[in-house]
Amino acid sequence: MAGTTAVVVDSASAGGIVAQPRSGDPLLGLTPDQLDRFFIGKESYSRVFTAEEGLGPIFNQDSCGSCHNNTVGGTGTVTVTRAGFIDRQGNFDPLVDFGGSLFQQESISEECAEVVPDEANSITLRVTNGMMGYGLVEAIADGDIEALADPDDADRDGISGRVHIVGAVEDELDHVGRFGWKAHAATMMTFSAGASLNELGITNPFKPVDNDPNGIFPPELADCDDVADPEEDFDFIAELTDFQRFITAPPQTPKSGMTGEALFMSIGCGDCHVRAFTTADDPNLEDALRNKLVVPYSDFLLHDMGELGDLVVQGGAEGTEFRTTPMMGLRTRDPIIHDGRVAGFFFSDRIEIAVAYHCYTDSEARPSAQLFLNGLDPQFCDFNPEIPPCPDCPLPVAGGLSDDERALVIDFLASLGRREFNHADVNDIDDDVEMDDFLIFASCFGGGPYTHDDLCAIDDVNQDHFVDEVDFDVFLTVYSGTQTDCNANGVLDIIDIILGDSDDLNGDGLPDECCTGDIDGDGNVGAADLLALLFAWGPNPLHPADLDGNGTVGASDLLTLLANWGVCPR
């Protein structure tokens, strides 16, 4: 194989058009100092604590990133326990005297473990919440969220969202809550200080006293905790805050225009899942957060979800109320619903099951859920018997979606968290842009016009309905595969193919003139080449059997050789 040269392209932009950052990346536009703070904060967020450093005595995980691991800073699969006592009048007692309403599931010793007391008659789980883009959401003006509230349903549309007014650790002012299942936090510093104590057992200047295991029941806090408080200083909370405030929102591809989104809005889902806000034009905000578009698909208001509620009263949020869950990054979430009850299956199944739960009695979302599930295959309800179906489900509902329309809505929801050029199946998440993505890009290149619903729209970065040189320039900035210059002309092979300077009739991403796999140069890919590859197996940079140029002769090289078996094209 002539002229093997491994090339990795990694620039920030192309021709003034910039790809959306991948989930977990820092915001675009951060200053060097802010970028340093982001990465310092990420280290603190991923730090694993020990008991000697103050972990516990009761806790749920030993690092922030253990819960928020999809990606670091996002959602997760870990659940925590909430419990309380509900009297005959429906009043909720969080059992604070006994350690509630959050009962930590881990402890530094068996003697110091916390248990849900017998007094509790309502127990529920909460799965790790998160969405990323937190700094952008924090920067939405309170008034913009308040303007969406309609607590008395004055417009009689059945939607009565209301704001959750909460405090903040950094001041003594009232704020509009927007973080957490019940919108119980308004700022990232408040969230970080509270989670440090309640999830890690790490005291800090804002939360200086450890949680007492089991409250008034044994053991005594002093018997379990001998690390001086506060166990971490203000800098630690500030670092966690920096990381979360400066993390980007998940990508959305295509960014707009899908038919499924219009259908989603037409059946009323957008009444709560509000598409977009512009952050405040506040000179006190960093430029990367100031006056920016954020697309969360949430109004951040509390809504009555009826029997889907978890019965936990938290601050001013009632037991049947939840904040509208932001749908940013929905593509990668598994499980979903507050207690994680919807997990596994295929993405489309998770969506349909989650929507079915919105049909619970007295849920504000029930009419929209009925319209979405309209005429769904009866086997859906039979296959998921634990789901109380909508009234008359799955009989048709006037104005409801057809099967094809429902599929278009699911396609739209699958765009929330998809990276540009990433053609991985939604049920097999792969955030990297590699050779398989290039091959699809190449099939789309030069074509159009494409609609926003077409497969090729994933490659149409500037959404002009064509996949062209502009899009390819951006593709090169995010392409993470190792590429070769097998014809030794000083140009990446994928560029030769896209520009038409080389043919790739067998679709392997390499110019046909290279005769990929012809290790012995006899014009044929055969047994001698296979033996040469097997003898070179393992780390073997610059060996001609390293067909993909990654420094190792391995399975991908073997598959490439077998795919090119036979007489070389000339």
C-alpha positions, -999 to +999 in steps of 0.1 A: +000+000+000+017+032-012+021+064+008+003+054+040-001+086+060-024+088+091-042+121+092-066+133+119-085+165+112-094+186+142-100+223+136-126+245+151-145+258+121-147+260+084-156+290+062-173+308+091-198+279+096-192+260+129-205+226+138-225+223+169-204+211+199-209+175+209-227+167+241-204+174+271-182+199+253-177+235+266-198+263+252-185+280+221-172+315+227-156+310+261-125+330+269-093+311+276-098+318+313-134+305+312-123+274+293-097+267+320-124+270+346-146+246+327-119+219+327-109+225+363-145+222+372-149+190+352-121+175+372-138+184+405-171+171+391-155+138+383-135+136+416-142+104+436-144+111+474-134+088+502-147+087+538-114+102+549-121+132+527-156+136+541-178+113+520-210+105+538-217+094+564-248+088+542-247+094+505-259+082+471-227+082+450-191+091+456-188+117+428-210+140+408-201+122+376-212+088+389-248+100+387-245+124+358-227+102+334-244+105+301-221+123+293-204+137+323-227+165+335-258+151+318-285+125+327-279+091+342-294+058+353-289+061+391-320+064+412-324+079+446-352+073+472-378+098+483-403+090+510-429+106+533-461+102+552-494+112+536-523+116+560-560+110+553-564+147+542-536+142+516-511+163+535-475+153+529-450+150+558-414+147+545-403+130+577-375+154+582-371+143+618-363+108+605-339+118+577-364+125+549-377+132+524-344+121+506-332+088+521-296+081+511-289+046+498-252+043+507-232+048+539-195+047+550-203+018+573-231-006+580-237+009+614-243+043+598-267+032+571-300+050+567-333+032+562-367+044+552-387+044+585-419+025+591-437+058+594-434+063+556-464+053+536-453+068+503-420+058+487-408+067+452-376+067+432-361+096+412-337+090+384-308+113+378-320+145+362-300+166+338-300+182+304-267+201+300-267+237+287-274+247+323-257+281+321-279+290+292-310+279+311-298+298+342-294+329+320-331+329+309-347+360+325-372+352+352-397+373+335-396+353+303-406+321+322-432+340+343-448+353+311-457+317+302-474+309+335-512+306+336-518+292+371-556+296+369-559+285+333-574+318+323-573+309+286-592+276+293-568+255+273-564+229+301-528+240+308-521+258+341-484+259+345-470+280+374-436+292+384-419+278+415-404+307+434-373+296+453-343+311+470-306+309+461-275+303+483-256+332+468-282+359+477-314+365+497-336+371+467-365+353+452-359+335+419-378+315+394-368+278+398-359+259+367-336+229+377-346+196+392-377+175+388-397+201+408-379+232+396-366+235+431-333+253+422-328+285+403-290+286+401-262+262+394-244+273+426-275+264+446-279+231+429-242+223+434-241+232+471-273+211+477-262+181+457-227+181+473-244+176+507-274+155+498-258+132+472-222+130+483-224+139+520-198+167+514-205+197+536-196+232+523-199+268+533-235+269+521-245+236+536-221+232+566-238+204+586-239+167+575-272+149+572-279+129+604-285+092+594-321+084+604-326+117+621-338+112+657-333+075+654-298+059+661-270+063+652-260+097+663-243+119+637-213+123+659-208+085+660-205+084+622-188+116+611-154+127+625-143+149+595-143+186+604-169+206+587-171+222+561-154+193+543-149+214+511-145+251+507-162+277+485-137+270+457-150+234+453-186+246+449-174+274+425-156+248+404-187+226+401-207+257+392-182+268+365-183+234+348-221+232+347-226+268+337-201+265+308-212+231+294-229+233+260-264+224+253-268+190+234-268+193+196-300+191+175-297+179+139-314+191+118-316+223+139-352+230+128-377+225+101-387+188+106-423+179+098-424+160+131-418+191+151-447+209+134-469+179+142-456+178+178-467+214+182-500+209+164-513+184+190-504+207+219-472+192+232-455+226+226-478+242+251-456+229+278-425+218+259-418+254+247-392+253+220-368+282+226-358+312+247-332+340+242-310+344+273-310+378+290-291+407+275-274+413+308-239+429+309-232+408+341-234+376+320-204+361+302-205+368+264-209+331+257-242+331+278-255+366+270-283+371+245-280+335+231-306+312+217-313+282+238-337+255+226-348+234+257-383+224+247-395+233+282-414+262+299-397+253+332-431+257+349-448+233+373-477+213+358-502+190+373-495+155+360-523+138+380-516+102+389-482+103+372-470+126+401-447+111+428-467+126+457-436+143+471-441+179+481-409+198+476-409+235+485-439+251+468-443+221+443-472+198+451-471+161+450-488+158+416-467+185+400-435+183+379-415+208+360-418+203+323-388+181+316-365+197+290-362+175+260-326+186+250-306+155+244-337+132+245-321+109+219-296+095+244-318+092+275-325+058+288-343+055+312-369+083+311-399+094+333-390+107+368-386+073+384-369+056+355-398+032+348-394+035+311-361+019+302-346-003+274-367-013+244-362+007+212-362+045+212-396+046+195-410+023+222-396+044+250-413+075+235-446+058+230-446+043+265-436+076+281-464+094+263-489+067+274-480+075+310-489+112+303-525+098+299-529+093+336-560+107+352-560+144+358-527+149+338-526+182+320-508+164+292-536+138+287-553+154+256-521+158+237-511+122+247-544+109+233-538+127+200-503+113+197-513+077+205-544+079+183-551+045+167-519+030+179-516-008+172-536-026+199-506-048+206-489-017+221-513-018+251-512-056+252-474-056+252-472-030+280-500-041+304-486-020+332-496+011+313-531+024+319-541+032+284-558+065+274-596+063+274-606+042+244-570+036+236-561+026+210-593+036+192-590+067+170-593+101+184-606+130+163-577+150+151-551+125+162-520+115+144-518+088+118-491+061+120-469+079+095-473+112+114-465+096+147-433+082+131-424+117+119-428+130+155-405+102+168-380+111+140-380+147+153-375+136+189-346+115+178-329+146+164-326+160+200-291+151+209-279+140+174-246+154+163-242+167+128-230+140+103-237+113+129-257+087+111-256+061+139-289+043+146-308+059+175-308+026+193-270+022+190-257+056+201-223+065+186-212+101+190-182+099+168-181+109+131-162+081+115-158+063+082-193+049+082-206+084+085-184+096+057-197+069+033-233+082+039-221+117+035-204+108+002-237+093-011-255+126-002-227+149-015-237+169-046-273+160-043-305+179-033-326+196-027-332+177+005-360+183+029-353+185+066-369+150+070-344+134+046-315+112+058-291+136+040-304+165+061-281+153+088-252+164+066-267+197+056-251+219+082-263+252+069-297+239+061-298+252+026-312+218+013-280+208-004-250+188+007-220+205-008-184+218-003-195+241+025-208+211+045-178+190+036-155+217+050-174+215+083-174+177+081-136+177+081-135+197+114-154+170+133-142+139+115-126+117+142-115+087+121-080+081+110-076+086+073-049+078+048-033+092+017-029+059+001-022+072-034+006+095-019-007+127-037-006+148-005-044+149-002-066+130+022-082+101+005-117+112+015-110+146-002-099+128-034-132+109-034-155+139-026-138+161-052-141+133-078-103+130-083-106+093-073-133+067-077-145+046-048-166+021-066-165-005-038-175+021-012-147+015+013-137+051+016-104+046-002-095+054-038-098+024-060-064+030-076-048+022-043-058-015-045-063-016-008-053-049+006-027-057-021+001-059+004+026-077-019+019-054-049+010-082-074-022-065-085-044-090-067-058-092-031-055-129-022-040-155+001-005-141+001-018-108+013-039-124+040-009-143+053+012-111+053-015-094+073-018-121+099+020-123+104+020-085+110-009-087+135-007-063+164+010-029+170+028-023+137+030+013+126+040+020+090+036-017+080+018-020+047-007-043+063-019-014+085-045-006+059-064+020+080-032+037+091-040+036+129-007+021+139-021-014+145-028-043+122-061-056+135-097-066+128-106-035+107-076-041+084-086-078+080-122-068+071-109-042+046-087-068+030-115-094+027-139-067+013-114-061-015-106-097-023-098-104-059-082-087-088-075-050-082-095-025-103-074-006-128 
